[in-house]
Amino acid sequence: MVAAPRVRAAQKKTTANGAAKEKKGGSDLNPRTKHFEFFGPPGAFLITFALPVLVLLLHLGCSSDGCPPPLPVLTAILQSSLPTLWDPQAFLAYVAWLAWFVLLWAIAPGEWADGTLVRDGSVLKYRINAWSSFIITAAAVAGATYIYGLAPLLWITDHFTGLAAASIVYSFAQSLLLYAFSFRPGALLALGGNSGNVLYDFFIGRELNPRILSFDLKCFFELRPGLIGWLLVDIAFLARQHHLHGSLSDSAILVTLFQAYYVMDALWFEKAVLTTIDIIQDGFGYMLTFGDIAWVPFAYSLQVRYLAAHPVHLGPLYATLVLALQLLGMYIFRSANGEKNDFRTDPKSPRVAHLTYMITKTGSRLITSGWWGRARHINYLGDWLMAWAWCLPTGFATPITYFYVVYFGVLLVHRELRDHEKCSNKYGADWDKYCKLVPYRIIPYLY
């Protein structure tokens, strides 16, 4: 494993992270959290224990027996499924899946990239090779399918309950270790995760950048096992549909392709994650751990799982309309993100030199034209349009398959509110001025 140093931006002559913190003063670097999110400890408690139940209910309550099945049938399904929650084969397979990506992190082709400036004066190095890890994994899955047919993919669908349960158990175990690990001397804590309340800090994440040598846990789990696992689950349930019905529906193919694009886009632009709130602001605790490795692969795959059991045939017209919606969302999402990334990289680049911006007292440039002049989070609009394109192909026989678009809309609004508060605290009056120049938050002329 190649170690990447933690580089001091101000060329400090400290040899240990803890020494730098003592020099600056631990209380200054790690102040107590005074503002709670998610309704504080009660909300953290509810989310921590309700979401795992919801993941399992979205699977067991939306099956070939109905979505949802009649209450007596659902009760019988839940009772019969309890023994399958502990599935030793699934648990071992899940741990092997995580270990596989740790190995690829170490050996797959890639590069080291600088993160943003951390408040202790350091700049962390990150291993960027999620895309090559994905290509190697895709080749391995394709090879296994070529040799063994659909059997490996159908194994995933047969053991789905056990795999989901394994991800939940692992999420709790890792989060407990992360919480305990955060109390070692010299740990840099997240500003929002040092409240002193055990449950809240466990949930929100106490340490900002937990690492094992150069292996950054938060960045690793942000994209690799869960995101690629999501796509693998989609493909497995495509195989299930073909196994059950002898063919693939246009709806299932479209949703899988749409979500495959979303996953591959994130992996290809891996460096972009280094400037997200998840990496630069949030601690790494249960919220991100569970979201990355349990919620994403086992809840986001709901549409393809439904279509595997209940095929919907769209026809050329409806398929074209759904495709157009997806392409519109993709265009807004990628164009807006590309514009911001180009501007951050080189404001004088011909691609973005025409953009207007205001300079804050902190020296930051806030774009006031182009995509980002239309709304302060215009990329979220593209993201949400794509969410609709994933749900509409499931038809209108059940509202459950539209859970994602509702949940994701709430999530995006919450993210925008968090970012607004962060920027307001950072820029002060300059942010108020910027909000007058760019008044809309996500949807131009509406919100």
N, C-alpha and C positions, 0 to 999 in steps of 0.2 A: 504494500500500500504506500503510495506516495503522499507524504505529509505536506500540507500547505500551511505556511506560517500565518499567524495573525499579525498583520502589518500595522504598525503605528503610524497614523496619518501625520502626527506632529513630531515623528521621529523620537518618541520617548525612549529613554534608556532603561526601560523596565524589562525584566526577563520573565515575569509571570503576570497573568491577568489580575490575580489577587493583589499583587504589589501595587499595580496601577490604581486599583480601587482604594487601597488604604491611603495612597498618596493623595488622592482627590477627596477621600472621605466617603466611607460606605453610605452614610445617611444621605449624602447629597446625590450619589448615584442611584441609590435604591430607596427613594422616599416611600412612605406609606401610601397605599391607594386609598383615596377618600371618596371616589365616585364609583358606584356599582353599575354594571350593565346587566341586562337580562333579568331585571327586577331583583338583583342581589342574590344572597344565599338561597332564599326560597325558590327563585327561578332556576338557579343553578342545580338545586336538588331535583326539581321537577324535570328539567331537560336531561340531566344525567341518567335518570332511571326510566323516563318515558320514551325517549328515542329508541333505545334497544328494543323495547316492546313494540314500538311502531314499525321498526324494520321487520320484525318477525310477522306482525299482523299484515303488513303489505304483501308479504309472501304467502302466508297461510290463508289469508282472507281474500286472496285474488288468485284463484286457481281454476282448474278445469271444471270444478264443481260449481263455479259461479264467482262473480266479482261484485259484491260479496255473495257467498252462498246463503241459502236460508239459515236462520239462526240455529236450528237443530243440527244441520249439517256442519256449520262452522264450529259449533261446540264439539262435535265428534272429531272434526279435523284437529282442533287444538288439543284434545285429550290424546289422540293417537300420535300426535307429533312430539309430545313431551319427551318420550324416550329418545327421539332422534336428535334432540338438542346436543346430547353428548355423543359425538360420532368420532371415535379415535382416528379413523382413517382421514376424515375431513380435517381434524385438528392437525394431524401430522402434515397433510398436504398444504394446509394454510401456512404453517411454520416454514415448510420447504419453499413455498412461494416467496415469503419474505426473505429467506436466506438467499434465494436465487438472485434477488435484486441487490442485496448487499454485495454479493460476489460480483455482479455486473457493475456496480458502482466502482469497485476497485479495479476491474480489468478491462471494461469496455472502453473503446476509443472515446476521447473527449478532451476537454481543456479545463483550465482553472480560470474563474472569473471573479472579479472584485464585487463584493456587495456594497451597500451604501455605508456611509460613515456612521458608526455606532457612537452612542453618547459618551462612552468611556474613551473616545479618541482613536478607536481601532477600526480597521477595515478588514472584514472577514473574507477569506477565499472560499469559493464554492466549486465543487466538481460538477462540470456541465457535461453530462453524457446520457441524459434521459432518452434522447432520440436513438442513439446507438443501442442502448439497453432494450428499447422497444423493438428495434429491427431484429436483434438477436432472439428476443423472446418470440416474435412473430414467426421467425424461421423455425424455431424449435416446435412451436405449436403446429405449423404447417407440416413439418416433418413427421410429427407424431400422428397427425391425421392421415397423412399419406400411407404410413405403415400400418396403422391400426384402424383406419376408417373413422367413423363417428364415435366410436366407443369412449375415447378420452373426454370428448366434449359432453357426451351424454352422462358420463360419470359426474361431471360438475352439476348438471341439472338434477340428477338423482340424489346428490349429497348437498343440495343447496342449503337446506335448513341447518345442517351441521357446519357448513362453511361459514354461514352468517353468524351462527352462535360462536364459532371459534374466533371470528373477527371481533365480536363483542367482548369475549373473555380477554383476548389479547389487548384490546383497547384499555380495559380497566387495569390490567396488570402493568402495562407500560406506563400508564398515567400515574399510577402509584409510585413506580420507580422514579419517574421524572420529578414528581413532587418531592420525594425524599432526597434525590440527587441535588435538588436546587438549594439545599441548606448547607452545602459544602462551602468552606471559606472562599471568598472571591467571586462567587457567582453573580453575574449581572442579571438582575431581575427585570421582568416586564413592568412598565409603569402601572399597568392595569391589573397586575396579578400579585400584588404585595399588600393585601388588605389585612392579613393576619387571621382571616376566617379560613379555616382548613378546607371546608367544602368548596367555598367560592374559588380560592386560589388553586385547588386541585382541578376544578372545572375550567377556569379561564386560562390557566397556565402560569406558573410562577416564574420560571426562568425564561429569558428571552431567546437565547441561542444555545441550548444544550448540545454538547459535542463530545464525541469520543475521538480524541486526537483531532484529525482534520475531517472526520465524518460528522457532518451536520445533520442531526436527526430530523429537525423540523423541515428543512429543505428536501431531504430524502423522501419523507413520507408525504410531502405536499403533492407530488406528481406520480411517483413510480408504482408502488404496489397497488394502490387503490384505483388510480386512473386507468392504468393498463388492465387491471383486473376487471374493471367495469366493461371494457370492450370485450374481454374474453368471455364474460358472462353473457353479453349480447350475442356473441357468435355461438356460444353453447346453446342458447335457446333458439337461435335460428336452426341449429342442427336438430333440436327437439321438435320444432314445427315440421321439418322435413320428415323426421322419423314418424311422427304421429299422422301426418296428412299426405305424405308422399310428394309434397311440393312446397315452394316458398311463396308467400303472399307478397304483393308489391308493397304493402304497408310495412311489413316487417323488414323488408330489404331497405326501404327508404329510411326508416328510423335508425337502423343499424349503421347505414352509411352516414347519416347526419351526425350521429354520436361518435362515429369513428373519426370524422373530420374534427370534431370538437376536441377529442382526446389527442389526436396527432398534432393539431394546431398548438395546444398547450405544451406538448413535448418538444416540438420543433423550436418554439420560442421560449425555451426554458429560462433563459436569462431574464426574461421579463418578470418572472415570479420574484426575483430578488428585490424588486421595488414595490411589492404589494404590501398591504397592511399586515397580512398573515406573517410575512417574514420580518418586516422592519418594526412592527409595533406589538403584535400579539405574542404572549408567552406560549410555550408549547406544553399544553396540558391535555385534559380529557376532551375539551371542545374540538381542538384540531385533530387530535389522534383519532377519535371516534369518527369525526367527519371525513377524514382522509381515507381510512381503511375499512370502515364498516358502512357508513351512510352512503358514500358515493357508489361503490360497486353493487351494494345490495338493495339500495332504494332507487337509485337513478336508472336501474335496468328494468323498472316496473313495466314500461310500455312494451318492450320486446318480450318479456315474460308473459304478459297478458296475450299478446298476439300469437305466441307459440301455441296457446291452448284455444284461442278464439280468433282465428284468422279473419282479417278484414280485407276485402278486395276493393281497392279504391277506383280503379279504372283510369283511363288516360287523363280526363279532365280534372278530377279531384287530385290525382297525383301531381299534375302539373301545377295546380294552385298551391299545394303544400310545398312543392319544390321551390316555387317562386318566393314563398314566404321565408323558407330556409336561406335561399340565396340572398335575399334582402338583409336578413339578420346577419349573415356571414359578412356581407359587404360593409355594413355599418360597424360591426364589431372589429373586423380586421383593419379596415381603413382608419378608424379612429385610434385604435391602439398603435398602429404603425405610424400615424402622424405624431402622436405624443412621443413615441420612442425615438423617432428621427429628430424631433425637436430637442429632446433631452441629450441625445448623442452629439448633435451638431446643429445648433440653431441657425447657422449660416448655410446649411445645405440647400441646394436649389429646390429640393422637394418641399422645404418648409420655410424658406427665406421670406415668403410673402406673408406669413402669419403675423398678426399683431399680438402684442402681449404687454402686460404691465409688470414692472419690477417692484417687488416688495422691499421693505426695509431690511429684511434678512438676506436679500440678494437673489431670491428665487424669482423665476420668470413664470407667470401665469398666462396661458394662452387665452386670447379673447376673440379669436376668429377661427375660421375653418370648422372642423367638426366640434371642437371644444368651445367654440363661440356659440354653438346652438344649444348646448346643455352641458352642465358641469360634469356629468357622467353619461355622456351620449353612448359610450360603449355598452352600458348596461341595457340600453334600449335594444341594441342588436342582440345581446345575450338573451333577453326576454322573448324577442320574436322567434329566435331559434327554439326556445323552450316550447312555444306554441306549435311549431312545426314538428316537434317530437310527439306531442300529445294528440293532435288532430287526427293522425292516421289510425288511432285506435277506435275512431267512430264515437257514437254517442249512446251506446248501450249501458254505460256505467260512468259515473262521475269520478270514480276512484283513480282512473288512469290520468285524470287531470290534476291529481294531487301535486305533481311536480311543478306545473306552471304556476299554481297558486303559492306553493311554498317558496319557489324561486323568486317570485315577485316580491313577497314579503322580505326575503333575504336581501334582495338588491336594495330595497328601500332602507332596510336596517343598515346595510353597508354604507349607503350614501349618508345617512344620518351620523354614523360614526365618523366618517371621513370629514363631514362638515364640522363636527365638533372639534376634531383634531386640528383642522386647518384654521378654525376660528381662534383656538388657543395659540396656535403657532404664529399666525400673521396679524391677529388683532384687527385694527381698523382697516388695514389693507384688504383683509378678507371681505369685510363689509362692502368696501368699494368694488371689489371684484364681483361680488354677488349682484351688485347693481348693473354691472356691465354684462354679466352672463346670468340672467335671473332664473333660468329654468334648470331644474336639478337633473332630470333624466329624460323626460319626454318634452320636446319643444312645444311651447304654447299650451301645454296641459299641466305639466308637473316639473 
